[in-house]
């Protein structure tokens, strides 16, 4: 009798290319900054992360389309805020 050869399949990467991985990392970083520190303009985020404002705007628009953050107008300035969790309700004492 011959023993059956067992093949272990390698996990396929979730991201097809390095560019997709880079974009997902940028999304995570920008989302963390907005959720952790609150109201920021794209210029503020770009300055804090040492990125170009164009890169930050691109990532912010992706996050807005995904429903993870929202845009609000404060005077003439547009700021980005985290989307409030619907399942969390404040407790009043």
PyMOL Python script that loads the backbone (N, CA, C, O; Angstrom):
from pymol import cmd

cmd.read_pdbstr("""\
ATOM      1  N   UNK A   1       0.824  -1.178   0.000  1.00  0.00           N
ATOM      2  CA  UNK A   1       0.000   0.000   0.000  1.00  0.00           C
ATOM      3  C   UNK A   1       0.869   1.243   0.000  1.00  0.00           C
ATOM      4  O   UNK A   1       1.913   1.295   0.650  1.00  0.00           O
ATOM      5  N   UNK A   2       0.419   2.234  -0.737  1.00  0.00           N
ATOM      6  CA  UNK A   2       1.137   3.502  -0.759  1.00  0.00           C
ATOM      7  C   UNK A   2       0.403   4.509   0.108  1.00  0.00           C
ATOM      8  O   UNK A   2      -0.826   4.539   0.160  1.00  0.00           O
ATOM      9  N   UNK A   3       1.183   5.324   0.778  1.00  0.00           N
ATOM     10  CA  UNK A   3       0.580   6.362   1.607  1.00  0.00           C
ATOM     11  C   UNK A   3       0.194   7.559   0.740  1.00  0.00           C
ATOM     12  O   UNK A   3       0.903   7.923  -0.198  1.00  0.00           O
ATOM     13  N   UNK A   4      -0.920   8.146   1.071  1.00  0.00           N
ATOM     14  CA  UNK A   4      -1.373   9.328   0.335  1.00  0.00           C
ATOM     15  C   UNK A   4      -0.546  10.532   0.758  1.00  0.00           C
ATOM     16  O   UNK A   4      -0.275  10.740   1.941  1.00  0.00           O
ATOM     17  N   UNK A   5      -0.159  11.307  -0.221  1.00  0.00           N
ATOM     18  CA  UNK A   5       0.600  12.521   0.051  1.00  0.00           C
ATOM     19  C   UNK A   5      -0.370  13.616   0.480  1.00  0.00           C
ATOM     20  O   UNK A   5      -1.392  13.850  -0.165  1.00  0.00           O
ATOM     21  N   UNK A   6      -0.039  14.264   1.554  1.00  0.00           N
ATOM     22  CA  UNK A   6      -0.887  15.337   2.066  1.00  0.00           C
ATOM     23  C   UNK A   6      -0.290  16.666   1.625  1.00  0.00           C
ATOM     24  O   UNK A   6       0.873  16.969   1.893  1.00  0.00           O
ATOM     25  N   UNK A   7      -1.105  17.437   0.953  1.00  0.00           N
ATOM     26  CA  UNK A   7      -0.689  18.752   0.502  1.00  0.00           C
ATOM     27  C   UNK A   7      -1.320  19.800   1.413  1.00  0.00           C
ATOM     28  O   UNK A   7      -2.530  19.805   1.641  1.00  0.00           O
ATOM     29  N   UNK A   8      -0.494  20.660   1.910  1.00  0.00           N
ATOM     30  CA  UNK A   8      -0.977  21.749   2.754  1.00  0.00           C
ATOM     31  C   UNK A   8      -1.048  22.990   1.877  1.00  0.00           C
ATOM     32  O   UNK A   8      -0.043  23.452   1.336  1.00  0.00           O
ATOM     33  N   UNK A   9      -2.250  23.513   1.751  1.00  0.00           N
ATOM     34  CA  UNK A   9      -2.420  24.699   0.928  1.00  0.00           C
ATOM     35  C   UNK A   9      -1.966  25.928   1.697  1.00  0.00           C
ATOM     36  O   UNK A   9      -2.253  26.091   2.883  1.00  0.00           O
ATOM     37  N   UNK A  10      -1.256  26.776   0.992  1.00  0.00           N
ATOM     38  CA  UNK A  10      -0.824  28.024   1.611  1.00  0.00           C
ATOM     39  C   UNK A  10      -1.993  28.991   1.613  1.00  0.00           C
ATOM     40  O   UNK A  10      -2.796  29.023   0.681  1.00  0.00           O
ATOM     41  N   UNK A  11      -2.072  29.770   2.663  1.00  0.00           N
ATOM     42  CA  UNK A  11      -3.122  30.781   2.729  1.00  0.00           C
ATOM     43  C   UNK A  11      -2.859  31.834   1.667  1.00  0.00           C
ATOM     44  O   UNK A  11      -1.758  32.370   1.545  1.00  0.00           O
ATOM     45  N   UNK A  12      -3.902  32.108   0.908  1.00  0.00           N
ATOM     46  CA  UNK A  12      -3.760  33.150  -0.096  1.00  0.00           C
ATOM     47  C   UNK A  12      -3.860  34.505   0.584  1.00  0.00           C
ATOM     48  O   UNK A  12      -4.656  34.697   1.503  1.00  0.00           O
ATOM     49  N   UNK A  13      -3.052  35.428   0.126  1.00  0.00           N
ATOM     50  CA  UNK A  13      -3.084  36.761   0.706  1.00  0.00           C
ATOM     51  C   UNK A  13      -4.408  37.422   0.388  1.00  0.00           C
ATOM     52  O   UNK A  13      -4.960  37.248  -0.699  1.00  0.00           O
ATOM     53  N   UNK A  14      -4.906  38.175   1.337  1.00  0.00           N
ATOM     54  CA  UNK A  14      -6.164  38.882   1.159  1.00  0.00           C
ATOM     55  C   UNK A  14      -6.020  39.986   0.116  1.00  0.00           C
ATOM     56  O   UNK A  14      -6.992  40.350  -0.546  1.00  0.00           O
ATOM     57  N   UNK A  15      -4.827  40.510  -0.026  1.00  0.00           N
ATOM     58  CA  UNK A  15      -4.584  41.618  -0.929  1.00  0.00           C
ATOM     59  C   UNK A  15      -3.845  41.117  -2.159  1.00  0.00           C
ATOM     60  O   UNK A  15      -2.892  40.345  -2.060  1.00  0.00           O
ATOM     61  N   UNK A  16      -4.304  41.573  -3.324  1.00  0.00           N
ATOM     62  CA  UNK A  16      -3.728  41.102  -4.569  1.00  0.00           C
ATOM     63  C   UNK A  16      -2.352  41.705  -4.844  1.00  0.00           C
ATOM     64  O   UNK A  16      -1.497  41.054  -5.443  1.00  0.00           O
ATOM     65  N   UNK A  17      -2.144  42.911  -4.421  1.00  0.00           N
ATOM     66  CA  UNK A  17      -0.867  43.550  -4.714  1.00  0.00           C
ATOM     67  C   UNK A  17      -0.401  44.364  -3.513  1.00  0.00           C
ATOM     68  O   UNK A  17      -1.120  44.565  -2.534  1.00  0.00           O
ATOM     69  N   UNK A  18       0.815  44.810  -3.639  1.00  0.00           N
ATOM     70  CA  UNK A  18       1.400  45.639  -2.582  1.00  0.00           C
ATOM     71  C   UNK A  18       0.658  46.968  -2.467  1.00  0.00           C
ATOM     72  O   UNK A  18       0.549  47.531  -1.378  1.00  0.00           O
ATOM     73  N   UNK A  19       0.154  47.462  -3.584  1.00  0.00           N
ATOM     74  CA  UNK A  19      -0.563  48.734  -3.587  1.00  0.00           C
ATOM     75  C   UNK A  19      -1.863  48.632  -2.787  1.00  0.00           C
ATOM     76  O   UNK A  19      -2.220  49.561  -2.062  1.00  0.00           O
ATOM     77  N   UNK A  20      -2.572  47.503  -2.916  1.00  0.00           N
ATOM     78  CA  UNK A  20      -3.796  47.299  -2.138  1.00  0.00           C
ATOM     79  C   UNK A  20      -3.492  47.244  -0.648  1.00  0.00           C
ATOM     80  O   UNK A  20      -4.229  47.810   0.160  1.00  0.00           O
ATOM     81  N   UNK A  21      -2.426  46.573  -0.288  1.00  0.00           N
ATOM     82  CA  UNK A  21      -2.023  46.488   1.116  1.00  0.00           C
ATOM     83  C   UNK A  21      -1.658  47.866   1.649  1.00  0.00           C
ATOM     84  O   UNK A  21      -2.036  48.224   2.764  1.00  0.00           O
ATOM     85  N   UNK A  22      -0.926  48.636   0.856  1.00  0.00           N
ATOM     86  CA  UNK A  22      -0.534  49.977   1.257  1.00  0.00           C
ATOM     87  C   UNK A  22      -1.759  50.860   1.477  1.00  0.00           C
ATOM     88  O   UNK A  22      -1.815  51.613   2.450  1.00  0.00           O
ATOM     89  N   UNK A  23      -2.738  50.773   0.578  1.00  0.00           N
ATOM     90  CA  UNK A  23      -3.947  51.576   0.716  1.00  0.00           C
ATOM     91  C   UNK A  23      -4.732  51.163   1.950  1.00  0.00           C
ATOM     92  O   UNK A  23      -5.275  52.023   2.645  1.00  0.00           O
ATOM     93  N   UNK A  24      -4.806  49.873   2.240  1.00  0.00           N
ATOM     94  CA  UNK A  24      -5.538  49.402   3.421  1.00  0.00           C
ATOM     95  C   UNK A  24      -4.847  49.858   4.707  1.00  0.00           C
ATOM     96  O   UNK A  24      -5.515  50.201   5.682  1.00  0.00           O
ATOM     97  N   UNK A  25      -3.533  49.863   4.712  1.00  0.00           N
ATOM     98  CA  UNK A  25      -2.801  50.356   5.884  1.00  0.00           C
ATOM     99  C   UNK A  25      -3.059  51.848   6.081  1.00  0.00           C
ATOM    100  O   UNK A  25      -3.266  52.303   7.206  1.00  0.00           O
ATOM    101  N   UNK A  26      -3.046  52.603   4.989  1.00  0.00           N
ATOM    102  CA  UNK A  26      -3.327  54.038   5.084  1.00  0.00           C
ATOM    103  C   UNK A  26      -4.734  54.288   5.606  1.00  0.00           C
ATOM    104  O   UNK A  26      -4.944  55.177   6.431  1.00  0.00           O
ATOM    105  N   UNK A  27      -5.699  53.506   5.126  1.00  0.00           N
ATOM    106  CA  UNK A  27      -7.066  53.656   5.611  1.00  0.00           C
ATOM    107  C   UNK A  27      -7.149  53.408   7.112  1.00  0.00           C
ATOM    108  O   UNK A  27      -7.811  54.146   7.842  1.00  0.00           O
ATOM    109  N   UNK A  28      -6.472  52.363   7.557  1.00  0.00           N
ATOM    110  CA  UNK A  28      -6.510  52.031   8.984  1.00  0.00           C
ATOM    111  C   UNK A  28      -5.878  53.128   9.829  1.00  0.00           C
ATOM    112  O   UNK A  28      -6.390  53.467  10.895  1.00  0.00           O
ATOM    113  N   UNK A  29      -4.773  53.680   9.358  1.00  0.00           N
ATOM    114  CA  UNK A  29      -4.074  54.730  10.111  1.00  0.00           C
ATOM    115  C   UNK A  29      -4.928  55.993  10.188  1.00  0.00           C
ATOM    116  O   UNK A  29      -5.074  56.583  11.258  1.00  0.00           O
ATOM    117  N   UNK A  30      -5.491  56.404   9.057  1.00  0.00           N
ATOM    118  CA  UNK A  30      -6.296  57.624   9.046  1.00  0.00           C
ATOM    119  C   UNK A  30      -7.562  57.430   9.873  1.00  0.00           C
ATOM    120  O   UNK A  30      -7.964  58.333  10.607  1.00  0.00           O
ATOM    121  N   UNK A  31      -8.192  56.269   9.763  1.00  0.00           N
ATOM    122  CA  UNK A  31      -9.388  56.001  10.562  1.00  0.00           C
ATOM    123  C   UNK A  31      -9.071  56.035  12.056  1.00  0.00           C
ATOM    124  O   UNK A  31      -9.851  56.566  12.846  1.00  0.00           O
ATOM    125  N   UNK A  32      -7.940  55.477  12.436  1.00  0.00           N
ATOM    126  CA  UNK A  32      -7.527  55.507  13.842  1.00  0.00           C
ATOM    127  C   UNK A  32      -7.332  56.941  14.314  1.00  0.00           C
ATOM    128  O   UNK A  32      -7.785  57.304  15.400  1.00  0.00           O
ATOM    129  N   UNK A  33      -6.663  57.755  13.509  1.00  0.00           N
ATOM    130  CA  UNK A  33      -6.405  59.149  13.892  1.00  0.00           C
ATOM    131  C   UNK A  33      -7.725  59.898  14.078  1.00  0.00           C
ATOM    132  O   UNK A  33      -7.897  60.625  15.057  1.00  0.00           O
ATOM    133  N   UNK A  34      -8.644  59.721  13.149  1.00  0.00           N
ATOM    134  CA  UNK A  34      -9.928  60.434  13.240  1.00  0.00           C
ATOM    135  C   UNK A  34     -10.733  59.946  14.436  1.00  0.00           C
ATOM    136  O   UNK A  34     -11.306  60.755  15.165  1.00  0.00           O
ATOM    137  N   UNK A  35     -10.785  58.629  14.649  1.00  0.00           N
ATOM    138  CA  UNK A  35     -11.576  58.104  15.766  1.00  0.00           C
ATOM    139  C   UNK A  35     -10.956  58.427  17.112  1.00  0.00           C
ATOM    140  O   UNK A  35     -11.674  58.697  18.075  1.00  0.00           O
ATOM    141  N   UNK A  36      -9.649  58.403  17.191  1.00  0.00           N
ATOM    142  CA  UNK A  36      -8.973  58.596  18.482  1.00  0.00           C
ATOM    143  C   UNK A  36      -8.889  60.058  18.885  1.00  0.00           C
ATOM    144  O   UNK A  36      -9.054  60.398  20.057  1.00  0.00           O
ATOM    145  N   UNK A  37      -8.632  60.920  17.911  1.00  0.00           N
ATOM    146  CA  UNK A  37      -8.353  62.308  18.256  1.00  0.00           C
ATOM    147  C   UNK A  37      -9.421  63.293  17.827  1.00  0.00           C
ATOM    148  O   UNK A  37      -9.326  64.473  18.163  1.00  0.00           O
ATOM    149  N   UNK A  38     -10.440  62.849  17.093  1.00  0.00           N
ATOM    150  CA  UNK A  38     -11.585  63.708  16.830  1.00  0.00           C
ATOM    151  C   UNK A  38     -11.529  64.533  15.569  1.00  0.00           C
ATOM    152  O   UNK A  38     -11.096  64.060  14.518  1.00  0.00           O
ATOM    153  N   UNK A  39     -11.970  65.770  15.682  1.00  0.00           N
ATOM    154  CA  UNK A  39     -12.208  66.647  14.545  1.00  0.00           C
ATOM    155  C   UNK A  39     -10.911  67.149  13.923  1.00  0.00           C
ATOM    156  O   UNK A  39     -10.154  67.889  14.551  1.00  0.00           O
ATOM    157  N   UNK A  40     -10.663  66.740  12.687  1.00  0.00           N
ATOM    158  CA  UNK A  40      -9.463  67.183  11.982  1.00  0.00           C
ATOM    159  C   UNK A  40      -9.785  67.524  10.546  1.00  0.00           C
ATOM    160  O   UNK A  40     -10.680  66.937   9.937  1.00  0.00           O
ATOM    161  N   UNK A  41      -9.052  68.472  10.017  1.00  0.00           N
ATOM    162  CA  UNK A  41      -9.135  68.773   8.596  1.00  0.00           C
ATOM    163  C   UNK A  41      -8.092  67.908   7.883  1.00  0.00           C
ATOM    164  O   UNK A  41      -7.160  67.419   8.521  1.00  0.00           O
ATOM    165  N   UNK A  42      -8.236  67.715   6.578  1.00  0.00           N
ATOM    166  CA  UNK A  42      -7.242  66.916   5.847  1.00  0.00           C
ATOM    167  C   UNK A  42      -5.820  67.470   5.974  1.00  0.00           C
ATOM    168  O   UNK A  42      -4.854  66.707   6.004  1.00  0.00           O
ATOM    169  N   UNK A  43      -5.697  68.794   6.046  1.00  0.00           N
ATOM    170  CA  UNK A  43      -4.377  69.398   6.208  1.00  0.00           C
ATOM    171  C   UNK A  43      -3.733  69.035   7.535  1.00  0.00           C
ATOM    172  O   UNK A  43      -2.528  68.795   7.602  1.00  0.00           O
ATOM    173  N   UNK A  44      -4.536  68.996   8.589  1.00  0.00           N
ATOM    174  CA  UNK A  44      -4.029  68.617   9.910  1.00  0.00           C
ATOM    175  C   UNK A  44      -3.561  67.164   9.925  1.00  0.00           C
ATOM    176  O   UNK A  44      -2.507  66.845  10.475  1.00  0.00           O
ATOM    177  N   UNK A  45      -4.358  66.293   9.317  1.00  0.00           N
ATOM    178  CA  UNK A  45      -3.994  64.876   9.271  1.00  0.00           C
ATOM    179  C   UNK A  45      -2.732  64.680   8.451  1.00  0.00           C
ATOM    180  O   UNK A  45      -1.850  63.912   8.834  1.00  0.00           O
ATOM    181  N   UNK A  46      -2.642  65.375   7.322  1.00  0.00           N
ATOM    182  CA  UNK A  46      -1.454  65.259   6.469  1.00  0.00           C
ATOM    183  C   UNK A  46      -0.204  65.739   7.200  1.00  0.00           C
ATOM    184  O   UNK A  46       0.865  65.142   7.074  1.00  0.00           O
ATOM    185  N   UNK A  47      -0.343  66.805   7.954  1.00  0.00           N
ATOM    186  CA  UNK A  47       0.800  67.335   8.698  1.00  0.00           C
ATOM    187  C   UNK A  47       1.232  66.361   9.793  1.00  0.00           C
ATOM    188  O   UNK A  47       2.425  66.151  10.012  1.00  0.00           O
ATOM    189  N   UNK A  48       0.260  65.775  10.475  1.00  0.00           N
ATOM    190  CA  UNK A  48       0.578  64.847  11.569  1.00  0.00           C
ATOM    191  C   UNK A  48       1.240  63.572  11.057  1.00  0.00           C
ATOM    192  O   UNK A  48       2.128  63.029  11.713  1.00  0.00           O
ATOM    193  N   UNK A  49       0.817  63.096   9.899  1.00  0.00           N
ATOM    194  CA  UNK A  49       1.359  61.853   9.356  1.00  0.00           C
ATOM    195  C   UNK A  49       2.496  62.066   8.369  1.00  0.00           C
ATOM    196  O   UNK A  49       3.097  61.105   7.888  1.00  0.00           O
ATOM    197  N   UNK A  50       2.791  63.325   8.068  1.00  0.00           N
ATOM    198  CA  UNK A  50       3.839  63.679   7.107  1.00  0.00           C
ATOM    199  C   UNK A  50       3.519  63.103   5.716  1.00  0.00           C
ATOM    200  O   UNK A  50       4.386  62.549   5.040  1.00  0.00           O
ATOM    201  N   UNK A  51       2.260  63.250   5.317  1.00  0.00           N
ATOM    202  CA  UNK A  51       1.792  62.827   4.000  1.00  0.00           C
ATOM    203  C   UNK A  51       1.393  64.053   3.211  1.00  0.00           C
ATOM    204  O   UNK A  51       1.388  65.171   3.728  1.00  0.00           O
ATOM    205  N   UNK A  52       1.059  63.828   1.950  1.00  0.00           N
ATOM    206  CA  UNK A  52       0.520  64.897   1.123  1.00  0.00           C
ATOM    207  C   UNK A  52      -0.981  64.982   1.356  1.00  0.00           C
ATOM    208  O   UNK A  52      -1.632  63.972   1.626  1.00  0.00           O
ATOM    209  N   UNK A  53      -1.523  66.178   1.253  1.00  0.00           N
ATOM    210  CA  UNK A  53      -2.953  66.388   1.486  1.00  0.00           C
ATOM    211  C   UNK A  53      -3.777  65.595   0.472  1.00  0.00           C
ATOM    212  O   UNK A  53      -4.853  65.094   0.799  1.00  0.00           O
ATOM    213  N   UNK A  54      -3.277  65.482  -0.745  1.00  0.00           N
ATOM    214  CA  UNK A  54      -3.977  64.725  -1.784  1.00  0.00           C
ATOM    215  C   UNK A  54      -4.150  63.261  -1.385  1.00  0.00           C
ATOM    216  O   UNK A  54      -5.211  62.678  -1.605  1.00  0.00           O
ATOM    217  N   UNK A  55      -3.103  62.664  -0.796  1.00  0.00           N
ATOM    218  CA  UNK A  55      -3.186  61.277  -0.327  1.00  0.00           C
ATOM    219  C   UNK A  55      -4.225  61.130   0.782  1.00  0.00           C
ATOM    220  O   UNK A  55      -5.009  60.182   0.796  1.00  0.00           O
ATOM    221  N   UNK A  56      -4.215  62.067   1.691  1.00  0.00           N
ATOM    222  CA  UNK A  56      -5.151  62.027   2.815  1.00  0.00           C
ATOM    223  C   UNK A  56      -6.585  62.174   2.313  1.00  0.00           C
ATOM    224  O   UNK A  56      -7.471  61.453   2.772  1.00  0.00           O
ATOM    225  N   UNK A  57      -6.827  63.089   1.383  1.00  0.00           N
ATOM    226  CA  UNK A  57      -8.174  63.272   0.833  1.00  0.00           C
ATOM    227  C   UNK A  57      -8.675  62.007   0.154  1.00  0.00           C
ATOM    228  O   UNK A  57      -9.846  61.652   0.281  1.00  0.00           O
ATOM    229  N   UNK A  58      -7.793  61.331  -0.562  1.00  0.00           N
ATOM    230  CA  UNK A  58      -8.164  60.088  -1.240  1.00  0.00           C
ATOM    231  C   UNK A  58      -8.594  59.026  -0.218  1.00  0.00           C
ATOM    232  O   UNK A  58      -9.613  58.359  -0.393  1.00  0.00           O
ATOM    233  N   UNK A  59      -7.818  58.886   0.827  1.00  0.00           N
ATOM    234  CA  UNK A  59      -8.127  57.898   1.871  1.00  0.00           C
ATOM    235  C   UNK A  59      -9.406  58.279   2.604  1.00  0.00           C
ATOM    236  O   UNK A  59     -10.226  57.410   2.897  1.00  0.00           O
ATOM    237  N   UNK A  60      -9.590  59.557   2.903  1.00  0.00           N
ATOM    238  CA  UNK A  60     -10.799  60.012   3.592  1.00  0.00           C
ATOM    239  C   UNK A  60     -12.050  59.727   2.764  1.00  0.00           C
ATOM    240  O   UNK A  60     -13.076  59.326   3.312  1.00  0.00           O
ATOM    241  N   UNK A  61     -11.973  59.930   1.459  1.00  0.00           N
ATOM    242  CA  UNK A  61     -13.126  59.664   0.597  1.00  0.00           C
ATOM    243  C   UNK A  61     -13.457  58.176   0.564  1.00  0.00           C
ATOM    244  O   UNK A  61     -14.629  57.802   0.546  1.00  0.00           O
ATOM    245  N   UNK A  62     -12.431  57.323   0.557  1.00  0.00           N
ATOM    246  CA  UNK A  62     -12.669  55.873   0.604  1.00  0.00           C
ATOM    247  C   UNK A  62     -13.358  55.485   1.911  1.00  0.00           C
ATOM    248  O   UNK A  62     -14.296  54.689   1.914  1.00  0.00           O
ATOM    249  N   UNK A  63     -12.888  56.050   3.009  1.00  0.00           N
ATOM    250  CA  UNK A  63     -13.480  55.749   4.312  1.00  0.00           C
ATOM    251  C   UNK A  63     -14.913  56.265   4.414  1.00  0.00           C
ATOM    252  O   UNK A  63     -15.763  55.626   5.034  1.00  0.00           O
ATOM    253  N   UNK A  64     -15.181  57.423   3.806  1.00  0.00           N
ATOM    254  CA  UNK A  64     -16.536  57.962   3.821  1.00  0.00           C
ATOM    255  C   UNK A  64     -17.477  57.064   3.009  1.00  0.00           C
ATOM    256  O   UNK A  64     -18.605  56.805   3.429  1.00  0.00           O
ATOM    257  N   UNK A  65     -17.021  56.598   1.869  1.00  0.00           N
ATOM    258  CA  UNK A  65     -17.848  55.704   1.043  1.00  0.00           C
ATOM    259  C   UNK A  65     -18.117  54.384   1.763  1.00  0.00           C
ATOM    260  O   UNK A  65     -19.170  53.775   1.576  1.00  0.00           O
ATOM    261  N   UNK A  66     -17.177  53.949   2.575  1.00  0.00           N
ATOM    262  CA  UNK A  66     -17.344  52.712   3.335  1.00  0.00           C
ATOM    263  C   UNK A  66     -18.204  52.911   4.587  1.00  0.00           C
ATOM    264  O   UNK A  66     -18.575  51.941   5.248  1.00  0.00           O
ATOM    265  N   UNK A  67     -18.520  54.170   4.911  1.00  0.00           N
ATOM    266  CA  UNK A  67     -19.368  54.455   6.066  1.00  0.00           C
ATOM    267  C   UNK A  67     -18.627  54.420   7.386  1.00  0.00           C
ATOM    268  O   UNK A  67     -19.248  54.250   8.435  1.00  0.00           O
ATOM    269  N   UNK A  68     -17.318  54.576   7.358  1.00  0.00           N
ATOM    270  CA  UNK A  68     -16.540  54.503   8.592  1.00  0.00           C
ATOM    271  C   UNK A  68     -16.313  55.865   9.237  1.00  0.00           C
ATOM    272  O   UNK A  68     -16.135  55.953  10.452  1.00  0.00           O
ATOM    273  N   UNK A  69     -16.317  56.930   8.430  1.00  0.00           N
ATOM    274  CA  UNK A  69     -16.189  58.297   8.948  1.00  0.00           C
ATOM    275  C   UNK A  69     -17.160  59.172   8.168  1.00  0.00           C
ATOM    276  O   UNK A  69     -17.696  58.758   7.140  1.00  0.00           O
ATOM    277  N   UNK A  70     -17.381  60.384   8.666  1.00  0.00           N
ATOM    278  CA  UNK A  70     -18.272  61.291   7.954  1.00  0.00           C
ATOM    279  C   UNK A  70     -17.669  62.686   7.882  1.00  0.00           C
ATOM    280  O   UNK A  70     -16.837  63.078   8.700  1.00  0.00           O
ATOM    281  N   UNK A  71     -18.121  63.412   6.879  1.00  0.00           N
ATOM    282  CA  UNK A  71     -17.648  64.768   6.629  1.00  0.00           C
ATOM    283  C   UNK A  71     -18.658  65.744   7.201  1.00  0.00           C
ATOM    284  O   UNK A  71     -19.865  65.569   7.036  1.00  0.00           O
ATOM    285  N   UNK A  72     -18.159  66.781   7.877  1.00  0.00           N
ATOM    286  CA  UNK A  72     -19.022  67.831   8.402  1.00  0.00           C
ATOM    287  C   UNK A  72     -18.419  69.179   8.057  1.00  0.00           C
ATOM    288  O   UNK A  72     -17.201  69.339   7.979  1.00  0.00           O
ATOM    289  N   UNK A  73     -19.293  70.133   7.855  1.00  0.00           N
ATOM    290  CA  UNK A  73     -18.829  71.468   7.528  1.00  0.00           C
ATOM    291  C   UNK A  73     -18.848  72.315   8.788  1.00  0.00           C
ATOM    292  O   UNK A  73     -19.865  72.406   9.475  1.00  0.00           O
ATOM    293  N   UNK A  74     -17.719  72.928   9.080  1.00  0.00           N
ATOM    294  CA  UNK A  74     -17.572  73.785  10.247  1.00  0.00           C
ATOM    295  C   UNK A  74     -17.146  75.154   9.740  1.00  0.00           C
ATOM    296  O   UNK A  74     -15.961  75.403   9.517  1.00  0.00           O
ATOM    297  N   UNK A  75     -18.120  76.039   9.559  1.00  0.00           N
ATOM    298  CA  UNK A  75     -17.823  77.327   8.939  1.00  0.00           C
ATOM    299  C   UNK A  75     -17.473  77.111   7.478  1.00  0.00           C
ATOM    300  O   UNK A  75     -18.267  76.553   6.720  1.00  0.00           O
ATOM    301  N   UNK A  76     -16.288  77.553   7.081  1.00  0.00           N
ATOM    302  CA  UNK A  76     -15.820  77.339   5.711  1.00  0.00           C
ATOM    303  C   UNK A  76     -14.978  76.084   5.580  1.00  0.00           C
ATOM    304  O   UNK A  76     -14.638  75.668   4.472  1.00  0.00           O
ATOM    305  N   UNK A  77     -14.648  75.493   6.692  1.00  0.00           N
ATOM    306  CA  UNK A  77     -13.750  74.340   6.717  1.00  0.00           C
ATOM    307  C   UNK A  77     -14.535  73.043   6.769  1.00  0.00           C
ATOM    308  O   UNK A  77     -15.571  72.953   7.427  1.00  0.00           O
ATOM    309  N   UNK A  78     -14.030  72.043   6.067  1.00  0.00           N
ATOM    310  CA  UNK A  78     -14.605  70.704   6.146  1.00  0.00           C
ATOM    311  C   UNK A  78     -13.743  69.890   7.099  1.00  0.00           C
ATOM    312  O   UNK A  78     -12.521  69.828   6.961  1.00  0.00           O
ATOM    313  N   UNK A  79     -14.406  69.266   8.070  1.00  0.00           N
ATOM    314  CA  UNK A  79     -13.694  68.423   9.030  1.00  0.00           C
ATOM    315  C   UNK A  79     -14.242  67.010   8.940  1.00  0.00           C
ATOM    316  O   UNK A  79     -15.337  66.793   8.422  1.00  0.00           O
ATOM    317  N   UNK A  80     -13.489  66.065   9.436  1.00  0.00           N
ATOM    318  CA  UNK A  80     -13.870  64.659   9.396  1.00  0.00           C
ATOM    319  C   UNK A  80     -14.059  64.158  10.816  1.00  0.00           C
ATOM    320  O   UNK A  80     -13.245  64.429  11.698  1.00  0.00           O
ATOM    321  N   UNK A  81     -15.136  63.429  11.023  1.00  0.00           N
ATOM    322  CA  UNK A  81     -15.458  62.915  12.351  1.00  0.00           C
ATOM    323  C   UNK A  81     -15.782  61.428  12.252  1.00  0.00           C
ATOM    324  O   UNK A  81     -16.181  60.945  11.192  1.00  0.00           O
ATOM    325  N   UNK A  82     -15.612  60.713  13.340  1.00  0.00           N
ATOM    326  CA  UNK A  82     -15.992  59.292  13.324  1.00  0.00           C
ATOM    327  C   UNK A  82     -17.504  59.133  13.289  1.00  0.00           C
ATOM    328  O   UNK A  82     -18.242  59.977  13.798  1.00  0.00           O
ATOM    329  N   UNK A  83     -17.949  58.059  12.692  1.00  0.00           N
ATOM    330  CA  UNK A  83     -19.373  57.741  12.675  1.00  0.00           C
ATOM    331  C   UNK A  83     -19.720  57.191  14.050  1.00  0.00           C
ATOM    332  O   UNK A  83     -19.035  56.306  14.563  1.00  0.00           O
ATOM    333  N   UNK A  84     -20.776  57.712  14.638  1.00  0.00           N
ATOM    334  CA  UNK A  84     -21.171  57.267  15.968  1.00  0.00           C
ATOM    335  C   UNK A  84     -21.772  55.873  15.879  1.00  0.00           C
ATOM    336  O   UNK A  84     -22.504  55.561  14.940  1.00  0.00           O
ATOM    337  N   UNK A  85     -21.460  55.046  16.852  1.00  0.00           N
ATOM    338  CA  UNK A  85     -22.021  53.705  16.906  1.00  0.00           C
ATOM    339  C   UNK A  85     -23.493  53.802  17.263  1.00  0.00           C
ATOM    340  O   UNK A  85     -23.869  54.502  18.203  1.00  0.00           O
ATOM    341  N   UNK A  86     -24.315  53.100  16.514  1.00  0.00           N
ATOM    342  CA  UNK A  86     -25.754  53.154  16.745  1.00  0.00           C
ATOM    343  C   UNK A  86     -26.169  52.318  17.934  1.00  0.00           C
ATOM    344  O   UNK A  86     -27.170  52.618  18.585  1.00  0.00           O
ATOM    345  N   UNK A  87     -25.411  51.270  18.228  1.00  0.00           N
ATOM    346  CA  UNK A  87     -25.809  50.383  19.319  1.00  0.00           C
ATOM    347  C   UNK A  87     -25.412  50.906  20.691  1.00  0.00           C
ATOM    348  O   UNK A  87     -25.851  50.374  21.710  1.00  0.00           O
ATOM    349  N   UNK A  88     -24.598  51.928  20.721  1.00  0.00           N
ATOM    350  CA  UNK A  88     -24.175  52.501  21.998  1.00  0.00           C
ATOM    351  C   UNK A  88     -25.102  53.672  22.319  1.00  0.00           C
ATOM    352  O   UNK A  88     -25.255  54.591  21.515  1.00  0.00           O
ATOM    353  N   UNK A  89     -25.699  53.630  23.465  1.00  0.00           N
ATOM    354  CA  UNK A  89     -26.552  54.723  23.880  1.00  0.00           C
ATOM    355  C   UNK A  89     -25.997  55.276  25.195  1.00  0.00           C
ATOM    356  O   UNK A  89     -25.520  54.522  26.043  1.00  0.00           O
ATOM    357  N   UNK A  90     -26.065  56.585  25.351  1.00  0.00           N
ATOM    358  CA  UNK A  90     -25.525  57.173  26.586  1.00  0.00           C
ATOM    359  C   UNK A  90     -26.374  56.783  27.802  1.00  0.00           C
ATOM    360  O   UNK A  90     -27.586  56.588  27.704  1.00  0.00           O
ATOM    361  N   UNK A  91     -25.719  56.680  28.912  1.00  0.00           N
ATOM    362  CA  UNK A  91     -26.424  56.377  30.147  1.00  0.00           C
ATOM    363  C   UNK A  91     -26.528  57.662  30.960  1.00  0.00           C
ATOM    364  O   UNK A  91     -25.535  58.355  31.182  1.00  0.00           O
ATOM    365  N   UNK A  92     -27.722  57.960  31.389  1.00  0.00           N
ATOM    366  CA  UNK A  92     -27.947  59.159  32.187  1.00  0.00           C
ATOM    367  C   UNK A  92     -28.164  58.761  33.630  1.00  0.00           C
ATOM    368  O   UNK A  92     -28.891  57.813  33.925  1.00  0.00           O
ATOM    369  N   UNK A  93     -27.529  59.491  34.522  1.00  0.00           N
ATOM    370  CA  UNK A  93     -27.654  59.201  35.953  1.00  0.00           C
ATOM    371  C   UNK A  93     -28.459  60.261  36.633  1.00  0.00           C
ATOM    372  O   UNK A  93     -28.674  60.192  37.843  1.00  0.00           O
TER     373      UNK A  93
END
""", "prot")
cmd.dss("prot")
cmd.show_as("cartoon", "prot")
cmd.util.cbc("prot")
cmd.orient("prot")
